[in-house]
């Protein structure tokens, strides 16, 4: 499904160790086109080395959410709110993100 979504230009989002599914999708002999491209990502620190070992571009540890093309990745449970707001923004726009974020009393830096 990840390969199919990437080849169709759809968004793919992964948080925590979910980034490893994205990494594995490229390893398949069926990966071609956009689905065969590695991109800049982040993940939970516990799987960082496996992502790096697969020759993906790993974001600086200070980046909590990373967007590269139609791929959104995030570090883990502590970044889940920022991750979800980023997905809303990419799918529905900044106005919708602001509308949702406001009532949540989130820090403006999210």
Secondary structure, 3 states (H helix, E strand, C coil): CHHHHHHCCCCEEEEHHHHHHHHHHHHCCCCCHHHHCCCEECCCHHHHHHHHHCCCEECCCCCCEEEECCEEEECCHHHHHHHHHHHHHHHHCHHHHHHHHHHCCCCCCC
